[in-house]
Amino acid sequence: MDVIVLGGGLMGTASAYFLGRRGARVTLIERNRIGTGATIASFGNIRRTGRHLAQLPLAHRSLRLWGEAEKMLGRDVEFRATGHIRLIFDEGSLADMRTYAEAARLWGLELDELGPREIRVRFPGLGPEAIAASFSPHDGSGNPRLIAPAFAEAARKLGAEIIEDAQIETIGHAGSGFVVATSKGAFAAECLLNAAGAWGARIAAGFGEEVPLDARGPQMGVTEPLPHRILPVVGIWTRDKDYGAYLRQVERGNIVFGGAAERVSVDLDPGHATADPIRLPVQLRAVARLLPAIARVAVIRTWSGCEGYVRDMLPVMGSSATTPGLFHAIGFCGHGFQLGPGVGDVMAELIMTDRCETPLEDFRIDRFSRAA
Ligand SMILES: Cc1cc2nc3c(=O)[nH]c(=O)nc-3n(C[C@H](O)[C@H](O)[C@H](O)COP(=O)(O)OP(=O)(O)OC[C@H]3O[C@@H](n4cnc5c(N)ncnc54)[C@H](O)[C@@H]3O)c2cc1C
């Protein structure tokens, strides 16, 4: 089977790789360079805690693949299963965590509850005022700069054609399939996978499928390097979004952080999300609650990225409801990095076998029109 994949972020490149493994002839078309959309901007959190429950089967499948990534792709993409701790500072948030943990257990996610003493002994320097925490030992982080190029390269080795810097002129559909005309030539295939991230709603609209998607930019920052001490990814359970920060320390010592600040609207043309220095103090105040030592280090860079946020904060994944042979994997609402390898595997399974072991019902593209 021939498949055109539109978009060379994590979702498009992972799909190209897994499609190749299942014997598809793949052409991946990226209008910029591989991995330079939302993927490269990611914080790199490979976290299952706090996910919508119906997303957990996909998240588990993806975590297994992150664990195999180095062997599978022949390259260290810096996946480290360091664990994911979420600190708790008030009783209401403790109750929220326990409710979530109980429900998530039924979906195969085990969260340990840590008391204040255990936090101090196991993770010195974190959240001195925390009253408890959840800990997910098998989660961790990966390197957002490495993963999409690694999938693209592995897909290429399986025979995929990877085309970068191609401006899309038209996307046509006739009885036998799709023709995509670009500045680098025209390409035809029986199937088309829309993996164009925040821009993917426009492609869906071209086939009469409306997705209520906003392009927004979450803001990230990184400090100068410090001696490496903080192993897990650190987050928080809180109802107060001004304190909803997270951080991790990379092995080179820098502390990467995000959250707390509002995500700003991004214009899809050209789709460059920029960090706003005014929002930095709000973020740092929230990060300091998790790691007071942040107050003594310099922030050396801030950035943002253009991500697609769907109204119900769930992605759109699966077959088109209007056009046979068309598939979508878009709108990952700021949490697609963890899901990426699983999304690629699932989309390849669906396209090649017309079925999928992992439930995708909640992510159907026609859920909005059906609800209306
Ligand atoms: C700042 C930030 C931090 C994040 N942190 C995390 C995190 O810690 N953990 C987590 O799980 N998730 C995180 N995310 C979310 C995660 O990064 C994204 O969900 C994921 O990378 C989306 O991948 P994608 O392939 O769908 O999109 P993208 O990486 O944006 O790729 C889409 C690609 O499609 C291309 N394109 C667009 N239109 C066309 C077209 N017409 N034809 C061809 N190509 C086209 C674009 O150029 C782009 O390269 C974060 C996102 C941001 C922005």
The ligand as a MOL file (V3000), in Angstrom:
LIG
                    3D

  0  0  0     0  0            999 V3000
M  V30 BEGIN CTAB
M  V30 COUNTS 53 58 0 0 0
M  V30 BEGIN ATOM
M  V30 1 C 6.4580 24.1890 24.3000 0
M  V30 2 C 5.8580 22.8110 24.2600 0
M  V30 3 C 6.1470 21.9050 25.2960 0
M  V30 4 C 5.5980 20.6220 25.2460 0
M  V30 5 N 5.9380 19.7170 26.2330 0
M  V30 6 C 5.4470 18.4520 26.1790 0
M  V30 7 C 5.8040 17.4820 27.1420 0
M  V30 8 O 6.6120 17.7350 28.0190 0
M  V30 9 N 5.2560 16.2510 27.0860 0
M  V30 10 C 4.3600 15.9120 26.1200 0
M  V30 11 O 3.8700 14.7680 26.1150 0
M  V30 12 N 4.0390 16.7980 25.1410 0
M  V30 13 C 4.5510 18.0440 25.1580 0
M  V30 14 N 4.2360 18.9610 24.1850 0
M  V30 15 C 3.3670 18.5370 23.1050 0
M  V30 16 C 4.1430 17.7950 22.0250 0
M  V30 17 O 5.3740 18.4060 21.7860 0
M  V30 18 C 3.2920 17.7690 20.7700 0
M  V30 19 O 1.9980 17.2640 21.0840 0
M  V30 20 C 3.8870 16.9010 19.6850 0
M  V30 21 O 5.2340 17.2040 19.4660 0
M  V30 22 C 3.0740 17.1040 18.4180 0
M  V30 23 O 3.7160 16.4630 17.3670 0
M  V30 24 P 3.1180 16.6190 15.9020 0
M  V30 25 O 3.9360 15.7690 15.0230 0
M  V30 26 O 1.6510 16.4020 15.9550 0
M  V30 27 O 3.2660 18.1760 15.5870 0
M  V30 28 P 4.5150 19.0280 15.0710 0
M  V30 29 O 5.7780 18.6400 15.7500 0
M  V30 30 O 4.0980 20.4540 15.1270 0
M  V30 31 O 4.6440 18.5670 13.5660 0
M  V30 32 C 3.7340 18.9560 12.5660 0
M  V30 33 C 4.5420 19.2350 11.3230 0
M  V30 34 O 3.6680 19.4190 10.2200 0
M  V30 35 C 4.2630 20.3690 9.3650 0
M  V30 36 N 3.2150 20.8810 8.4950 0
M  V30 37 C 2.2210 21.7540 8.7820 0
M  V30 38 N 1.4030 21.9210 7.7340 0
M  V30 39 C 1.8680 21.1200 6.7640 0
M  V30 40 C 1.4560 20.8180 5.4470 0
M  V30 41 N 0.3630 21.3960 4.9050 0
M  V30 42 N 2.1900 19.9440 4.7220 0
M  V30 43 C 3.3000 19.3590 5.2380 0
M  V30 44 N 3.7450 19.6020 6.4860 0
M  V30 45 C 3.0300 20.4520 7.2330 0
M  V30 46 C 4.8440 21.3980 10.2930 0
M  V30 47 O 5.8580 22.1570 9.6670 0
M  V30 48 C 5.3660 20.5050 11.4320 0
M  V30 49 O 6.7320 20.1710 11.2510 0
M  V30 50 C 4.7500 20.2490 24.1950 0
M  V30 51 C 4.4680 21.1640 23.1660 0
M  V30 52 C 5.0160 22.4300 23.1980 0
M  V30 53 C 4.7230 23.3850 22.0750 0
M  V30 END ATOM
M  V30 BEGIN BOND
M  V30 1 1 1 2
M  V30 2 1 2 3
M  V30 3 2 2 52
M  V30 4 2 3 4
M  V30 5 1 4 5
M  V30 6 1 4 50
M  V30 7 2 5 6
M  V30 8 1 6 7
M  V30 9 1 6 13
M  V30 10 2 7 8
M  V30 11 1 7 9
M  V30 12 1 9 10
M  V30 13 2 10 11
M  V30 14 1 10 12
M  V30 15 2 12 13
M  V30 16 1 13 14
M  V30 17 1 14 15
M  V30 18 1 14 50
M  V30 19 1 15 16
M  V30 20 1 16 17
M  V30 21 1 16 18
M  V30 22 1 18 19
M  V30 23 1 18 20
M  V30 24 1 20 21
M  V30 25 1 20 22
M  V30 26 1 22 23
M  V30 27 1 23 24
M  V30 28 2 24 25
M  V30 29 1 24 26
M  V30 30 1 24 27
M  V30 31 1 27 28
M  V30 32 2 28 29
M  V30 33 1 28 30
M  V30 34 1 28 31
M  V30 35 1 31 32
M  V30 36 1 32 33
M  V30 37 1 33 34
M  V30 38 1 33 48
M  V30 39 1 34 35
M  V30 40 1 35 36
M  V30 41 1 35 46
M  V30 42 1 36 37
M  V30 43 1 36 45
M  V30 44 2 37 38
M  V30 45 1 38 39
M  V30 46 1 39 40
M  V30 47 2 39 45
M  V30 48 1 40 41
M  V30 49 2 40 42
M  V30 50 1 42 43
M  V30 51 2 43 44
M  V30 52 1 44 45
M  V30 53 1 46 47
M  V30 54 1 46 48
M  V30 55 1 48 49
M  V30 56 2 50 51
M  V30 57 1 51 52
M  V30 58 1 52 53
M  V30 END BOND
M  V30 END CTAB
M  END
